[in-house]
Amino acid sequence: MKMRHLSNIAIFCAAGLGCHATYAQVSDAQSAEATSQYINQTQAWVNGAMAHAQTQSGGASPVRMEVSFGSLDSRLRLAPCNKVEPYLPVGTRLWGKSRVGLRCLDGAVKWNVFLPVTVKAYGKAWVLNANVPSGTILRAADAVAAEVDLAEDTSPALTDSSQWVGSTASRQLASGQAIRQSSVRASNAFIAGSQVRIVAQGSGFSISTDGQALTAGSLGQSVKVKMEGGRIVSGLVIDQHTVRIDL
């Protein structure tokens, strides 16, 4: 291909495919002006989508959103297009580091490109105040409530202390790090075969009896236990010795 033809190429990258070139009679100046217009259109579309999402959430967390945009490959030479459609590629969402597609639906040359976008969502969550070794059982004093970027990681940040107090650090955690679902795992209150106290609660009454755990029990999780008479029931692990059954 001759070098003088390179500025007349419209390059586009389709999802899952490599980059392809197609001839388009368009100057660099025309391409730059058109590309700027397409990017502005896409940015307006993303900002509108984010505003709609916040309205639908009813003011719930996250309380503050920030959206920033990357740039298209500087080598792109996009041909003018009468109708450009912004869209979200399948399997992506406007959260954290993502991308938005732009495709030409009505033009001499059909093209499809992607614009990088980063969405930050600031809301209250729990942040560790010291380094925590893997396997440590977390206490309420180990973290403080603070504003964090909820979209910084794919794993959801834990916003309620009951979701992590008493759980075990699944890996080494650093001071200042937000506690997320992937950061912790349920702690075993007892092992299979342990003798436990079964507390059955009903409307206006409560009875208790001894039983045996058939599986390991984690705080706040369901576990199967065998009562003294041989009956097997499921209950909620309350502490290291107690399983509650709601009647």
N, C-alpha and C positions, 0 to 999 in steps of 0.2 A: 504494500500500500504506500503511495507517495505521501511525503510529509505534509504537503500543502492540503491534503484532504483531511488531516486529523481534526481541524477545528470544525469540520462539518459533520462530525460524528456525534450521535446521541447515544450515550452509554447508559444502560440501565441494568440493575441487579434484581432479579426475581427471587423470591423466597425459595431457598433450597437449590438454586441454580447458580452458576457462575455469572460473570459479567459478559454481556454480549454487546456488539456494536451494530448500529443501523445508520445508514446515511440519512442526513437531514439537512436541507439547505437553510442554514441559520448561522448568522455571524456570532462571534463571541459576545458582542455588545447586546444583541438581541437575546441570546441565551442567558446572559447574566441578569438582564432586566426581568425576563420571564421567570427565572429561577427564584429571584427575590420575591416576586409576586406569589409564587406557589408556596414558599416558606411562610410568608406572612399569613396566607390563607390557612395553612396547616396549624400555625401557632394559635390563631383565633379559634379554630375548631377545637384544639386541645383545651384552651382556657375555658371555652364554653362547656365542654364535657366535664371539666373539673368543678366548675361552678354548679352545674346541675347535680353532680354527685354529692356535693356538700349540702345542697338544698334537700335532697332526698334523705340524707342522714339525719335530718332534723336537728342539726347543731351538735350532734354527738361527736366525740373524739374521732378523728383528729381535729383540733381546734384551729390549726393554722397550716395552710398549704403553700408550698413554693414550687414553681415549675420553671425549669431552665431547659434551653434547647441547644443541641449541638449543631453541627453544620453538615451539609452534604459534601461528598467527595469533590474536591476542587477540579478534578479532571472531567466532571460531568458536563456535557453540552446538551441541555434539554431543549428539544424543539418546542415552539409555541403550541399551546393546547387550548382549545375552546372550553373544555370542561375537565377540571382536575378534581379528583375525589380523594380526600383524606380518609384513612381507615385504620383500624387496629388489626394487625396480623393475627391469625388464629393462634390461640394459646398465649397471647400476651395481654397485659392490662396496664393501665396508667398508674403504676406504682413502682417506686424505686427507679432503677435504670431500665429503660424500655426503648421502644422505637415506634414510630408512626409511619404508615405507608402512604405514599402519594402515587396515584396512578392516573394516567391520561386516558380519558374515555372518548374524547372527540378531538382528534388531531391527525395531521399528516403522518406522524410517527407515534405509535403507542409506546409508552414507557412506564416503568414502575420502579420507584426508588424509595429509600427509607431514611427518615430523619431521626437522629437520636434525641431522646427526651429523658430528663431526670425529674421525678416527682418526689418531693420531700413532704412528709406529713408529720407535723409536730403535735404531740399530745403527751399527757401525763403517763408515766410508767415508772418502774422500779429500777434503780441504778445501784450497783454494788459500791460500797464505800471502802473496800479493801480486796486484795487478791484472794481468790478462793480456790484451793486445790480440788482436783477431781475427786469425787466420792464424799465430799463434805456435806453434811446435812445443814441446810440453810435455816437461819433463825431470823426473826423479824428485825433484829438489830443489824443484820448484814447489809441492808439496803435502805435507800431513802427515795422518796418520790421526787421525780424531776421531769422536766420536759425533754423528750428525746425524739429523734426522727424515727417514727414507727415504720417507715418504708425503707429504712437503711438495710434491712435484712429480710429475706423471704419468710423466715420464721416469725410469727406474731409476737410482739412484746406483751408481757404479762402486766395487766393494769390493775389487777386485784391481788392483794397480798396473800389471800387464801389460796391462790393458784400456785404459790411457790414456797411459802413457809412450811417447813417440815419435809420438803422434798430434797433430793440429793443432786448435787452438781454433776452433770453428765460428763464434764470435761473441765480442764483448767479454765477458770474465769478471771478476768482482769478487773481491777478497780476502775470504776467509771463506766463499765459495760452494762448495757440494759439487759435485764433478765428476760429471756425469750423461751418459748416452748421447747426449743432444741437445747436450751442451756441446762434443763433439769429433767429428772425422772422421779417417779414416785418412790418414796422410801419404804422398804419392807418393815412393817411393824412386828411381824412374827413370821416364822417359817411354817411350812406344811407339817402337820402333826402336833402343833402347839396346842396346849389347853387354853381355852379362852372363855370369857364370860359372855353369854348371850343375853342381851337385854331386848325384850319384846315390848313395844309400845303401841298402845291403842288409844281410843277416845276415852280419856279419863282414868286410864290405868296403866301400870307398868309392871312386868314380871321379869325375873331373871333366872337363868339356869346355866349350868356348865356345858361345854361342848368341845369339840375338837376341830381345828382348822384342817380342811382337806387340801388347801392350796396355800401358798404364801400370801400374806395379806399386806396391802399397801394402804397407808393413811388416805382416807377419803375415797377408797375404791371398794368395789363389791368383791365379796369372797364367799365361797361355799363352806359351810360348817355342818358337822353332824351332831345332833342333839343327843342327850343321854339315852333317849328311847330309840335311837337309830334313825330318826327322821333327818333328812338332809334339806337344809334351807340356805338361802342366800341373804347376806346382810351387808351393812356398810361398816367398814373398819373405822372405829372412833379413836382408839389409842392402841398401845402395845398389848393390851389385855382384853379389849372389849369390842364386840360386834353388835351392832344395833339392827333390829328387825322391826319394820313398821307394819303394823297390822291394820 
